[in-house]
Amino acid sequence: MAMHETKPVGIVGMGVTGQSVARFLQQHGIDCIGFDESPVSVTDIEVRVGSFHQADFAHCCRLVVSPGIDWHHPALEYARQTGIPVHGDIDLFCEHFEGEVLAVTGTNGKTTTVTLMQTLLDTLPGGIEAGGNIGRPMLDLLDEAQPARRVVLELSSFQLERSSCLRPDWAVLLNVQPDHADMHTDMDAYKAAKQTLFEHQQAGDRALLPLDREWDGLQQQLQQRGVDVRRFGRVSQLTEQVCAGIWCEDAGQWHVFWQQDGQHQQVSHTEILLHGMHQHMNLAVAAQAAADYGVSAVVIREALQTFRGLDHRLQWLGHYRGRDWYDDSKATNPDAAMAALNSFDKVLWICGGLHKDVDLAPMAQAIARHVRHAYVIGEEPRPYLELVKSVGVPAIHAGTIEQAVQLAARFAHPLPVLLSPAAASQDQFRNYAERGRKFTAAVRSLEQAA
């Protein structure tokens, strides 16, 4: 970024990301001005509040747009047409960070994967920091007197579509499922945003893609540029073509595996504390990243066996009223909930919430196979009740999460209880974390009432 610019940098959206951009620019002596459609509590810079208009950005030398702002807002489109550079904080980060960048994107599983990657690679000289969508704005990682040698970035589609120069040394696309496709023009636009992660990779860089055939074309494109591309996924036998994933030995038995020093390393799922095959896939990806950077197989194996996972992601809460309880409140879409259901033989399922008009039908088979009884919460219960009943599984509208817990606790057989809503939470809660906390409190109150 040119330090001699006489025009200010415009920061569009003054939430957590926008404020981190403002701090970074001020530390570098760069004049900036903020824009937000709602009042915000920011005292260090001027912030103009109100709807965005074409003339607002005319006096800015460039615009840094936060992930929560519509990337195709008419005022931003006009700025582009007039030659004003428009991008996100990733570009600022890439301009100033001199170390190695590992990057993770996907609809589900990003935070679990990034957290374990950070844990594993922090054992190496120079360490590693995590940032981006995981909670700490990436520009804050540059505040340290001596920044880590490496960073691992969790990147959403909204962050990626704002990037024009990101070139990660190591990158993985975990999955693409239609949870946030409604926030883009269509599903193709959502996929394109995710694939931006690999757009500038060249020879010497590494990319990890799912085994699904839809990514074969992307593999070919990357390989033509000299990128080292490998695949991960679920397999029935170990082959050199798949470097990491889940090896299903037979029904009910599987191993997490990764490739290291020309051999496949593996850990049985029975040795892993974290529950759920879909979460084990995230562990496999993190293990492969660690192996690629020289972490020993002994350290990787121990980490996989002891990692307890993150709050609200198929988290075991304990044994209350004769049954196990699991908090998977982060499962805000059908794919995530289906993965959780497939992790059990039979469960009592608490589901529902803000529907967002997503297609629930793909869950039908998993519901029929794994759900003994369903308890639907939220203000839009009908789609969930109709789907569950259509496959012959009993269901009841419980209304609140507290009532659902009470009803499940009275069920005759001591089956585990799973909160995996397949829905957003904002109809009854601020976010999925609050929903998970309310569920946890309701479950633990069972012990007090006993």
N, C-alpha and C positions, 0 to 999 in steps of 0.2 A: 504494500500500500504506500502510495506516495505521501511523504511527510509534509510536502510543501503545498498541498491543496489549500486553496483559500475558501472553498465551499465546505460546509459540514457534511459529515456522513449521516444519512437518515436511518434511524433504527425503527423499523415498522413492527409494532407489537412489543409492549414493555413488560412482558411477564418475566419468568425466571431467565429464559434465554436472552431476551432483550436487555435485561439489566446486566447480565454478564458481558454482553457486547459493549455496553456503555462503560463498564469498569475497565475493560481491556483497552478501549480506544483512549480513555482519559489517561491511563497509565502510560500510553505511548504519545501523549500530547496531541491527540487528534481531536479536533472539534466535532461534536456530534449533537444531534437533536432527535428526540423521540416522538413517535406518533402512536396513539392508541385510540381505539374507538370508545373505550370506557375509562373512567377516572382510575388512575393508578397512584400508588404512594412512592414516588421517586423524587428525591430532592436534589440530586447532584447535577442534573441536566434539565434543560427546558423540554417539556413534554406537551405536545399539542393534542388535545382530546377532541374527538368527534369523528364523524364519518370521513373516510378518505375520499379526496377529490383529485382530479388530474393536476390542478395547480399546486397542490400541497408539496410535491416532491421536486418541483422545477429548480429550486435553489440548492439541491443536494448533489454532491459529486458522485455518490453511489448509495444504494439502498441495501441494508442487511435486514432480511425478512425472517421473522420468527416462525417456527413450525405451525403455530396455531392460526396464522393468517392465510386466507385464501390466496394461493400462489397465482391464480388467474384473475385476481381482482382487477376491475377495469382501470383503476388508477395505476396499478403496477404495470399493466399491459401498455398503458400510455407512456409510462416512464421508459419502458424498454424501446418503444417506437421512437422516442426522442433521444435515444442513445445513452441513457443513464444505466450503468451496470446494476443489475438486480440479482442478489444471491443470498445465501444463508451464512450462518456462522461457521460452517464447515470450511468454506473457502478462506476465511480469516485464519482459522486454525492451521490449515495446510500451508498457508503463506509463511507461518512463523514457527511451526514445529519442525525440528530437525531430526527427530528420532524415527523409529520404526512404528508403523501404524498397522494394527490388526483391527479388522472391522467385521461386525456381525449384524446381519439384518434377517428379517423373516416376520411372519405374522405372529407366530407363537414360539416361545422358548428362548427369546433373546437374552433376557436378564439372567436366567439360570446359567446359560452357556457363558456369558460374559463374566459372571461372578466366579465360576470355577476356573475359567481361563486366567483371570487375574490372580486367583489364589495359587495356581500352579506356576505361572511365569514369574511371580514375585520371588520365587526361590532362586532366580538367575541374577547374576551381577547386573547392576543398573536398574533392576526392578521394573515395575510396570504400574501404570495407573489406569483406571477405568472411568469413562465419561460418556457424554452424549445423552441418549434417551434414558440411561440407567439412573439418572438423578443429578449428577454433577455436571454442569455445563462444561463442554470441552475446553472453552477458552480459559476457564478457571484452572485447568491443568497446567497452564503456562505461567501461573503466578509463582510457582515454586522457585527458590533461588537456583536450584539445580533440577530442572525437570527430569522425570524418569526417562530412561533410554527408550522405553516403549510405551505405547498407549493401546488400549483396546477400547474401541468405540462401539456402543450399541446405537444403531441408526434406524430410525423409522423411515417409511416411505416419504413422509413430509420433509424430513431433513435431507434425504437423498435427492429429491427433485429440486432442491435449492442449491445443489452442488454443481460446480462446473470444472473443478480441478482435482477432486479427490483421487488419489492413487494409492490404495492400501497395499502394503507389502504382502499381507495375508488377509484373505477375505472369504467369508462363507455366507451363503444364502440358505437358511434353515428350511424354509417352506414359504409358500404363498397361498393363502386361503382368503376367502371373500369377506373378511371381517371389516376391513377399512376400505374396501373397494368403493363404497358409497361416498367416500370423501374425495374420490377422484372422478374423472370424467366417466370412466368405465373400468372393467376388470383389466383390460389391456393396458390402460394408462397406469393402473396400480402396479402391474407386473413390470412395466417399463421403468417406473420409478425405482423399484427394487433393483433392477438390473443396472441402474446407474452406478451401483457399487463397483462394477467391474469395467466401466466404460474407458478408464484411462490406464488400466493395467497393461504392462508390457513384459518383455522377456525378463526373467528373474523374479517375477511376482508369482504368488501362489493363490489359487482359487479352489474352493471346495463347493460342489454343487450336489443337490439331491439326485438320487439314482433314477428318478422318474424320467421317462423318455422326452417329456416336453422341454427338458433342459439340454438335450443333445445338441441342438443348434447353437446354443450359447457356448457350449464346450468347444465346438468346432471353431467358432469365431475367435475365442480366446486363444486357442492353440495356434491359430494362424498368426497371432501376434507374439507367440513365444511364451505365453503364460503356462505355468505348470498347473494343469487342471486335473483334479481327482474327484471321485464321487463317493458319497456315503449313503447308507440306507439299510434296509432290512433284507437279509439274505438267508438262504437255506444252506449255503456252503461258502467257505472262505475262498476268495479269489484275489489275484493281484489287481483286478480292475476296480475293486471296491476297497478303499483304504480304511474306512471306519463305519461303525454302525452297530446293528443288532444281528447276531447270528442265532437263528432259531434252530436249536439242536433237534427238538421234537416238541410235541404239544406241552405247553406249560413250562418249558425249560429254554432259557436263552442266555446269551452272554453278550456283554458289552465288549467290543473289540476295536483296536486301532492298529495302525501299521508303524513299526519302529525298527530301524536298522535292518530292513529287508524281511522282517518277520511280523506276523500278526500276534499281538499281545491281547489277552482277554481276561475278563473277570465275570464270574457267574452272577446272574441277577440275585441269587440267594445271598451273596456276600455284600450287597449294596443296601444301605439304609434307605435311600431315596426310593419312593414307590412309583410305579408306572413305566411302561415300556417307552412312552413318548418322552418322558424325562430322561430315561436311560439313553435315548438317542442323542439328547443334548450333551450328556456326559461323554459320549463317544466322540462328538465333535470337539469338545474341550480337550479331551485326551489327545486327539490328533494334533491340535494346535500346540500343545505342550511338547509332544514328541518332535514336531517339526522344528521347535526352537531348542531342542537338546535337553529337555527335562528327563531325568532317568525314569525308566519303566517302573522301578520300585516306588518312587515318589508318586507317579501317576496312579498306580494301583492303590496305594494307601489313600490317596485323595478321593478316588471313586468310592472306596469302601466306607469312608467316614463322612462324606459330604451329606449334610442333612437337608439341603434344599433351602428354598426361600418361603417366606410367609405367603399364604393364600395360593400356593401352587401345589396342590395335592398334598397338603401338609397334614400329617397325623397329629391330631389334637390330644389323643389319649383314649382310655377305656372307661366309659361312663355308662351306667345302667346296663351293664352286661354286653356292651357292643363297642366297636371302634368307630371313631368319628374322624372324617377327613374334610379339611377346608380347601376347596379348589375354586375359591371365589374369583380368581383371575381368569377362569374359563368363561370369557365373555362372548364366545362364539360357538357354534355347533361343532366345529372341528376339534376344538380344545376339549369340550365336554365329552365328545365321542371317544377321544383318546383316553380320558379319565375312566369312562365306563368300561372300556375294554381292558382296563387294568384290574378288574375284579371279576369274580365268578358271578355272585349275586349281590346286589346292594339295594338299599333304600335310598332313593334319589330325590334331593331337593333341587328344584330347578325353577326357571322363570325370572322375569324382570322386564326390562325395557327391550322389546322385541327387535326393533330396528328393521323390520320387514325382511330379515334374512330367511333363507330357505332351511327349514328344520328337517325336511324329509330325509336327508342323508343319515340322520341319527336313528331312523326307525329300526334297522337291524340290530344295532347295539342295544337299543332300549329293550327290544323283544328278548334278546339273549341274556342281558345282565341285570335288568331292573325288576325287582319283585313288587315294589310299590313306589309311586311317585307322589311327592307333595309339592304343589305348585304355589309359588309366591309371586308377588308383584301385581301391578295394576293392569297387565295384559295377559291374563291366564289362559284365555281361550286357545291360542295356537298350541300351547304346550299340553293342555288337557286333551285336546282333540287328537294330537299326534300319539300320545301315550296310550290312550284308550283304543286308537285305531289298530294297535298291534296287540291288543288283548291284555294289556297291563293295567291294573287298577290305579286310579289317580284321584286326588282330592285337591280342591283349591284351599290351601292353608292360609293364604293371605299374607301373613307376616312371617318373618324368619323365626321368630320366637314360637309361634304356634306350630310351625313345621317341625321344629325340634321337639316340642312336646308330643306331637302325634307320632313321630318316628320313634321316640323313646318308649312308647307304649306298644309298639308292634310285637306280635307274639314271638317271632323267631329272632335270635340275637344276630341279625345280619348287620354288617357295617353300614354306616350312614355317610353319604357323600353329598356335600354341597358342591355342585358343578353346574352353574346356572344356565349356560348357553345363551346368556343374555347380558346386556349392559345393566348397570345398577342405578342409573340416575332417576328412576321412577320413585325409589324409596330411600336411596342413599346418595351421599356425595360422590362416591366412587367405589370401586370394587374392594378397596382396602377397608373402608368403613363397613361394607357388607360382611367381609370376613371377620372383622372384629366383633360385630354384633352376633354373628353365628357362634364364634368362640365363646363369647360371654354367655349366650343362651345354653350352650353345651355344658359349660362349667357350672352353671347354676343348677344343673340336674343333680350334681353331687351334694349341693347344699340343701336341696329339697328332699333328698333321699332319707 
